[in-house]
Amino acid sequence: MKKIVLYLFFLSYSTYSQVGGENIYNFLNLTASAKQAALGGNVITLLDDVNQPLWNPSTINVVLDNQLSVNYMNYIADLNLVSASFAHMVSRNFGTLHTGITYLNYGQFIEANENGIETGTFTAYDLTFSVGYSYNIFKTDFYVGANIKLINSVIDNYTSFGIGSDFGLLYYNEYLPYVFTISIRNVGYQISTYDQNREKLPFQVALGMSYKLENVPIKWHFTFDNLQKWNLAYSNPSNSTIDINGVVEEEKISFFDNAIRHFSVGAELFPEGGFSLRMGYNFRRASELMLVDKRTFAGFTAGFGLKMNKMMLNYAFSKYHPASNVNTFSLLINLN
């Protein structure tokens, strides 16, 4: 049981982007897509990234046919996230299937008994495999999609299994400069538990929009996430004040403080070119990882994409904290 407590501590620390400590399998809300990471980390409107259906299955489309992506992220505390995605159009009538696998390795831990005597080492990891499909509603510009995910989490000789689903609705017209979508993620059930307590999956609802400017080669991406829970902000003891009578007053959370934490924005320069530049800003990350009286640039993301014949290399830099930053790499291969 001590191993489980240690593991959950690292898990909650490493997954700021979910309402921390309230759910199991929080790694499902981490992205290994360098393009998504460079645009703020939460974008769900990418139609040309084969990794995007892992977050929004309604983005599965024929453009992704025979596209393969392998991804690597060196995460906080030397955690390593590896994923791969592939899409294949079965037929014109049936449409395209998407599959993906994500593996998060927490590394090796020292095992000790209740007296603090070391007895060896143990490892921990999370793994999920998903299959997704999207359908164009007849004679409309609306697409609906769904993923089904098998989830496995291991801590030494403790194992947990779960099953989850994602759902998405997308509005897209190739002649219009904008895209709208809504995604409902991680609807599921923990089949087997570490102990007697069954926990909830990190359920999340998000709205997304992208807009491509007409005369400037820039595409904007806007995301409103965690809509299932309004209160994301908590009082920071470091920001408390003491009045003239010595009474400690906690930090007050305003409407704006909560609203802005649901929002992230990204921009891509030359989105259809051989070389593209990307920037983003995640307001929740910036608010939660800021330091008092010191500028840290937490929440800032940036990256680029470079096309090379039938391959494309994407890179993203994500600013978290002065003590640690995150680098993400994606290699996309066109197998057509």
C-alpha positions as MATLAB code, in Angstrom:
seq = 'MKKIVLYLFFLSYSTYSQVGGENIYNFLNLTASAKQAALGGNVITLLDDVNQPLWNPSTINVVLDNQLSVNYMNYIADLNLVSASFAHMVSRNFGTLHTGITYLNYGQFIEANENGIETGTFTAYDLTFSVGYSYNIFKTDFYVGANIKLINSVIDNYTSFGIGSDFGLLYYNEYLPYVFTISIRNVGYQISTYDQNREKLPFQVALGMSYKLENVPIKWHFTFDNLQKWNLAYSNPSNSTIDINGVVEEEKISFFDNAIRHFSVGAELFPEGGFSLRMGYNFRRASELMLVDKRTFAGFTAGFGLKMNKMMLNYAFSKYHPASNVNTFSLLINLN';
ca = [
       0.000    0.000    0.000;
       2.936    2.371    0.715;
       4.058    1.823   -2.869;
       0.652    2.902   -4.141;
       0.697    6.099   -2.090;
       4.172    6.942   -3.436;
       3.065    6.246   -6.980;
      -0.045    8.394   -6.730;
       2.047   11.258   -5.378;
       4.234   11.229   -8.478;
       1.206   10.784  -10.710;
      -0.652   13.785   -9.308;
       2.524   15.877   -9.513;
       3.133   15.012  -13.127;
      -0.386   15.616  -14.430;
      -1.142   19.241  -13.654;
      -3.562   19.366  -16.576;
      -6.188   17.262  -14.860;
      -7.980   18.116  -11.648;
      -5.170   16.571   -9.612;
      -5.544   13.718   -7.155;
      -9.223   13.045   -7.857;
      -9.012   10.342  -10.517;
      -7.126    7.301  -11.743;
      -5.233    7.001  -15.079;
      -4.484   10.726  -15.274;
      -1.835   10.008  -17.911;
      -4.698    9.850  -20.429;
      -4.713   13.652  -20.400;
      -1.064   13.976  -21.390;
      -0.212   14.557  -25.037;
       2.814   13.170  -26.851;
       1.952   15.064  -30.045;
       4.593   17.754  -30.557;
       2.193   19.791  -32.689;
      -0.511   19.739  -30.046;
       2.001   20.501  -27.298;
       3.432   23.503  -29.185;
      -0.043   25.020  -29.585;
      -0.762   25.167  -25.855;
      -1.168   21.467  -25.119;
      -4.956   21.164  -25.291;
      -5.881   21.917  -28.918;
      -8.503   19.506  -30.358;
      -9.077   20.914  -33.872;
      -6.074   19.483  -35.763;
      -7.219   17.690  -38.915;
      -3.776   16.877  -40.341;
      -2.151   15.325  -37.257;
      -2.665   11.565  -36.921;
      -2.124   11.913  -33.157;
      -5.129   14.226  -32.700;
      -7.804   11.448  -32.702;
      -6.383   10.226  -29.386;
      -7.944   13.376  -27.915;
     -10.795   13.944  -30.361;
     -11.951   10.965  -32.457;
     -14.190   13.126  -34.664;
     -10.998   14.430  -36.359;
     -10.410   11.024  -38.005;
     -10.593   11.700  -41.751;
      -9.330   10.451  -45.130;
      -6.363   12.855  -45.068;
      -4.874   10.686  -42.313;
      -4.977    7.533  -44.451;
      -1.777    5.502  -44.013;
      -0.227    8.145  -41.782;
       2.036    6.831  -39.011;
       3.408    8.862  -36.113;
       5.871    7.942  -33.386;
       6.280   10.352  -30.481;
       8.512   10.864  -27.483;
       8.207   13.265  -24.574;
      10.796   13.746  -21.833;
       8.469   14.809  -19.064;
       8.839   16.306  -15.604;
      10.923   14.329  -13.070;
      12.508   12.327  -15.922;
       9.290   10.516  -16.774;
       9.217    9.191  -20.341;
       6.082    9.152  -22.478;
       6.106    7.229  -25.763;
       3.182    6.888  -28.172;
       2.367    5.823  -31.706;
      -0.652    6.459  -33.934;
      -1.781    5.054  -37.256;
      -4.821    5.590  -39.494;
      -6.052    3.552  -42.460;
      -8.986    4.115  -44.784;
     -10.741    0.755  -45.080;
     -12.876    1.874  -48.035;
     -14.594    4.987  -49.393;
     -17.929    3.782  -48.084;
     -16.765    2.615  -44.663;
     -14.267    5.358  -43.883;
     -11.093    5.464  -41.820;
     -10.029    3.569  -38.698;
      -7.522    4.940  -36.227;
      -5.434    3.134  -33.640;
      -2.995    4.372  -31.045;
      -0.874    3.231  -28.129;
       0.527    5.306  -25.256;
       3.123    4.201  -22.704;
       4.254    6.224  -19.692;
       7.283    4.910  -17.785;
       7.731    6.233  -14.252;
      11.195    4.731  -13.882;
      12.646    2.698  -11.055;
      11.889    3.219   -7.363;
      13.597    2.032   -4.204;
      11.528   -0.477   -2.251;
      11.719   -0.354    1.555;
       9.829   -1.861    4.473;
       8.125   -0.012    7.308;
      11.475    0.328    9.129;
      13.101    2.077    6.197;
      15.314   -0.866    5.277;
      15.782   -1.159    1.524;
      14.558   -4.458    0.131;
      15.090   -3.900   -3.592;
      13.618   -1.860   -6.413;
      10.373   -1.792   -8.359;
       9.030   -0.162  -11.506;
       5.747    1.494  -12.480;
       4.125    2.266  -15.821;
       0.825    3.115  -17.509;
      -0.302    1.763  -20.872;
      -3.341    2.275  -23.088;
      -4.415    0.988  -26.491;
      -7.213    2.640  -28.455;
      -9.234    2.116  -31.628;
     -11.315    4.921  -33.105;
     -13.741    5.644  -35.932;
     -15.403    8.769  -37.313;
     -18.516    9.102  -39.475;
     -19.648   11.982  -41.676;
     -23.348   12.576  -41.052;
     -25.143   12.233  -44.375;
     -25.386   15.456  -46.409;
     -23.946   17.606  -43.628;
     -20.610   19.055  -42.569;
     -20.804   17.347  -39.177;
     -18.599   14.435  -38.144;
     -19.084   12.195  -35.117;
     -16.368    9.943  -33.749;
     -15.631    7.562  -30.905;
     -12.638    5.806  -29.372;
     -12.563    2.756  -27.179;
      -9.541    2.371  -24.909;
      -8.081   -0.520  -22.937;
      -6.056    0.760  -19.985;
      -3.427   -0.990  -17.868;
      -1.513    0.436  -14.916;
       1.229   -1.425  -13.036;
       3.064   -0.675   -9.793;
       5.454   -3.509   -8.986;
       3.141   -6.518   -8.530;
      -0.001   -4.384   -8.229;
      -2.091   -4.110  -11.388;
      -5.184   -2.202  -12.415;
      -7.243   -2.539  -15.601;
      -9.810   -0.164  -17.020;
     -11.851    0.567  -20.108;
     -12.663    4.000  -21.464;
     -14.236    5.829  -24.377;
     -13.931    9.200  -26.081;
     -16.591   10.939  -28.145;
     -16.375   13.917  -30.463;
     -18.538   16.094  -32.694;
     -16.854   18.198  -35.389;
     -18.084   20.835  -37.822;
     -15.810   21.187  -40.846;
     -16.284   22.550  -44.358;
     -13.218   22.634  -46.586;
     -14.393   25.930  -48.130;
     -14.732   27.722  -44.789;
     -11.806   29.062  -42.705;
     -13.086   27.822  -39.343;
     -13.591   24.530  -37.497;
     -15.705   23.895  -34.378;
     -15.654   20.807  -32.203;
     -16.614   19.369  -28.825;
     -14.988   16.350  -27.228;
     -16.006   14.221  -24.261;
     -13.077   12.185  -23.029;
     -12.373    9.314  -20.651;
     -15.857    8.004  -20.059;
     -15.251    4.615  -18.536;
     -14.811    2.234  -15.653;
     -11.948    0.847  -13.565;
     -12.463   -2.891  -13.914;
      -9.818   -4.064  -11.446;
      -8.395   -1.913   -8.646;
      -5.113   -1.688   -6.758;
      -6.962   -2.288   -3.501;
     -10.624   -2.169   -2.495;
     -11.236    1.408   -3.655;
     -12.574    1.878   -7.180;
     -11.670    5.275   -8.653;
     -13.087    7.374  -11.469;
     -11.420    7.987  -14.815;
     -10.294   11.588  -15.545;
     -13.489   12.612  -17.325;
     -13.117   15.795  -19.341;
     -15.272   17.952  -21.639;
     -13.706   20.478  -24.023;
     -14.739   22.907  -26.749;
     -12.375   23.840  -29.555;
     -12.240   26.248  -32.458;
      -9.682   27.064  -35.131;
      -9.654   29.915  -37.623;
      -7.390   30.442  -40.618;
      -6.826   34.067  -41.617;
      -7.567   34.881  -45.236;
      -4.658   37.116  -46.209;
      -2.084   36.117  -43.595;
      -0.619   32.562  -43.326;
      -1.668   32.118  -39.702;
      -4.108   29.669  -38.155;
      -5.447   30.321  -34.649;
      -6.546   27.578  -32.234;
      -8.717   28.184  -29.152;
      -9.649   25.589  -26.540;
     -11.935   25.699  -23.497;
     -11.281   22.568  -21.453;
     -12.404   21.003  -18.172;
     -15.915   22.306  -18.724;
     -17.252   19.538  -16.485;
     -15.880   21.411  -13.465;
     -15.997   25.164  -13.107;
     -13.897   25.647   -9.961;
     -10.346   24.844  -10.999;
      -8.623   27.471   -8.864;
      -7.749   26.992   -5.209;
      -6.510   29.522   -2.669;
      -2.715   29.671   -2.527;
      -1.441   29.976    1.072;
       1.513   31.998   -0.272;
      -0.938   34.679   -1.413;
      -2.788   34.999    1.905;
      -2.713   38.329    3.750;
      -2.784   39.396    7.406;
      -4.975   42.316    8.435;
      -4.282   44.881   11.142;
      -5.810   42.583   13.770;
      -3.529   39.678   12.848;
      -6.286   37.698   11.142;
      -5.108   35.658    8.158;
      -7.273   36.151    5.089;
      -7.120   33.527    2.363;
      -6.703   34.470   -1.254;
     -10.055   35.137   -2.913;
     -10.732   33.392   -6.208;
     -12.594   35.616   -8.654;
     -14.826   34.683  -11.563;
     -12.059   35.666  -13.973;
      -9.473   33.500  -12.142;
     -11.598   30.412  -12.721;
     -12.661   31.323  -16.250;
      -9.160   31.948  -17.595;
      -7.907   28.568  -16.338;
     -10.212   26.840  -18.784;
      -8.632   28.593  -21.744;
      -5.596   27.955  -23.951;
      -4.616   29.515  -27.265;
      -2.208   28.640  -30.040;
      -1.092   30.097  -33.358;
       0.626   28.447  -36.314;
       2.575   30.437  -38.904;
       2.694   28.889  -42.416;
       0.397   25.993  -41.377;
       0.507   24.408  -44.843;
       4.129   25.194  -45.683;
       7.224   23.022  -45.666;
       8.341   24.794  -42.487;
       5.898   26.073  -39.879;
       6.323   27.884  -36.588;
       3.989   27.407  -33.620;
       3.360   29.174  -30.343;
       0.826   28.758  -27.582;
      -0.155   29.745  -24.084;
      -1.839   27.610  -21.445;
      -3.423   29.900  -18.860;
      -4.061   27.212  -16.285;
      -0.472   26.020  -16.370;
       0.689   29.619  -16.061;
      -1.561   30.253  -13.034;
      -0.750   27.053  -11.163;
       3.019   27.015  -11.719;
       3.755   30.708  -11.272;
       6.153   31.901   -8.576;
       5.333   34.826   -6.312;
       7.164   38.028   -7.367;
       9.092   36.244  -10.132;
       8.397   35.889  -13.838;
       8.778   32.244  -14.941;
       6.993   32.248  -18.338;
       5.108   29.120  -17.221;
       2.387   28.209  -19.697;
       4.361   29.317  -22.746;
       4.824   26.777  -25.540;
       6.613   26.912  -28.880;
       7.730   24.592  -31.638;
       8.142   23.981  -35.324;
       7.295   21.519  -38.083;
       9.638   20.520  -40.907;
       8.487   18.508  -43.933;
      10.992   16.194  -45.625;
       9.477   14.353  -48.612;
       7.136   11.807  -47.024;
       8.206   12.565  -43.463;
       7.577   15.440  -41.096;
       9.442   16.269  -37.910;
       7.607   18.201  -35.202;
       9.199   19.606  -32.059;
       7.690   21.380  -29.051;
       9.126   23.153  -26.026;
       6.770   23.572  -23.075;
       7.630   25.883  -20.212;
       6.490   24.532  -16.861;
       8.791   25.741  -14.104;
      12.359   27.046  -13.668;
      13.243   23.634  -12.249;
      12.015   21.646  -15.238;
      10.820   22.064  -18.811;
       9.395   19.569  -21.294;
      10.576   18.621  -24.789;
       8.377   16.681  -27.214;
       9.339   15.091  -30.537;
       7.068   13.629  -33.204;
       8.004   11.917  -36.463;
       5.143   11.582  -38.968;
       5.555    9.208  -41.900;
       3.341    9.044  -44.979;
       3.112    5.365  -45.962;
       1.128    5.988  -49.163;
];
